[in-house]
Amino acid sequence: MAKTIRQALIDAIHYPIPVGFVENTMIERQLDEDAEYTYEVSQSKAYKGALADCLYSLLQAVSVSESDKSIGTLTDKDKERLLVRINSLYQSIGEDQSLGQPMVYIGG
């Protein structure tokens, strides 16, 4: 059985993300979620844009932490690496989102 575009996006993200968000992003990027994931799809502007959108949603996720311990959240270093990848994807498809550094809050 061939891999679908929907499954390929979920697999590429590496972090838990609501399937509904992935589905919404595919609709916005005009991707058929049940279509076969191929090399051509992987190189398309629509797929790369959807992947960047989904990865960007991880930066916007609420962090849960208590006493120097974070549960299920990205470290600042993870966020920096993710931001580089997101910007690279957007630039590769001609979308200059100009995303800056992720916000880091110190204190409460």
C-alpha positions as MATLAB code, in Angstrom:
seq = 'MAKTIRQALIDAIHYPIPVGFVENTMIERQLDEDAEYTYEVSQSKAYKGALADCLYSLLQAVSVSESDKSIGTLTDKDKERLLVRINSLYQSIGEDQSLGQPMVYIGG';
ca = [
       0.000    0.000    0.000;
       1.338    3.411   -0.976;
       1.931    6.138    1.580;
      -0.519    9.038    1.461;
       0.420   12.711    1.528;
      -1.325   12.990    4.900;
       0.818   10.229    6.419;
       3.998   11.642    4.882;
       3.349   15.030    6.497;
       2.661   13.486    9.885;
       5.815   11.342    9.596;
       7.961   14.348    8.606;
       6.975   16.414   11.631;
       8.484   14.063   14.293;
       6.418   15.630   17.096;
       2.803   15.091   18.101;
       0.542   17.459   16.195;
      -3.240   17.338   15.919;
      -4.298   15.456   12.788;
      -7.019   18.066   12.295;
      -4.370   20.764   11.943;
      -2.531   18.693    9.336;
      -5.799   18.158    7.448;
      -6.643   21.881    7.576;
      -3.182   22.750    6.305;
      -3.526   20.305    3.395;
      -6.849   21.893    2.428;
      -5.320   25.392    2.593;
      -2.385   24.241    0.451;
      -4.741   22.389   -1.941;
      -3.248   18.959   -1.310;
      -5.284   15.764   -1.629;
      -4.603   13.994    1.658;
      -5.367   10.569    0.196;
      -3.177   11.018   -2.880;
      -0.009    8.956   -3.115;
       3.123   10.534   -1.687;
       5.712   10.574   -4.476;
       9.038   12.272   -5.150;
       7.228   14.844   -7.270;
       4.842   15.631   -4.417;
       7.748   15.893   -1.956;
       9.342   18.568   -4.154;
       6.145   20.538   -4.768;
       5.526   24.014   -3.406;
       2.235   22.859   -1.888;
       3.828   20.018    0.098;
       6.838   22.037    1.255;
       4.527   24.865    2.274;
       2.275   22.510    4.209;
       5.283   20.983    5.963;
       6.610   24.430    6.893;
       3.165   25.459    8.168;
       2.908   22.329   10.324;
       6.423   22.742   11.698;
       5.723   26.400   12.469;
       2.705   25.345   14.520;
       5.127   23.536   16.857;
       6.809   26.848   17.675;
       3.436   28.277   18.618;
       2.516   25.381   20.911;
       2.000   26.107   24.580;
       4.885   24.990   26.769;
       4.195   23.162   30.014;
       6.964   23.339   32.580;
       7.395   23.159   36.318;
      10.545   23.499   38.422;
      13.087   23.407   35.576;
      11.397   20.381   33.951;
       9.539   20.592   30.686;
       7.128   17.921   29.571;
       6.600   17.324   25.871;
       8.077   20.666   24.866;
      10.851   21.747   22.570;
      14.071   23.143   24.004;
      15.273   26.559   22.876;
      17.945   24.809   20.773;
      15.261   22.603   19.172;
      13.240   25.717   18.357;
      16.245   27.424   16.767;
      16.958   24.388   14.561;
      13.293   24.111   13.658;
      13.133   27.777   12.725;
      16.083   27.371   10.359;
      14.315   24.473    8.637;
      11.000   26.341    8.448;
      12.596   29.435    6.933;
      14.517   27.264    4.476;
      11.312   25.544    3.336;
       9.454   28.832    2.887;
      12.378   30.352    0.975;
      12.657   27.294   -1.291;
       9.084   27.862   -2.486;
       9.383   31.621   -2.779;
       7.447   32.500    0.375;
       9.420   34.905    2.507;
       7.717   34.594    5.858;
      10.636   36.392    7.576;
      10.220   34.431   10.777;
      12.536   35.737   13.467;
      13.973   33.966   16.426;
      11.482   32.127   18.642;
      10.443   34.097   21.704;
      12.114   33.030   24.915;
      10.502   34.116   28.154;
      12.606   34.298   31.288;
      10.901   34.268   34.650;
       7.185   34.036   35.244;
];
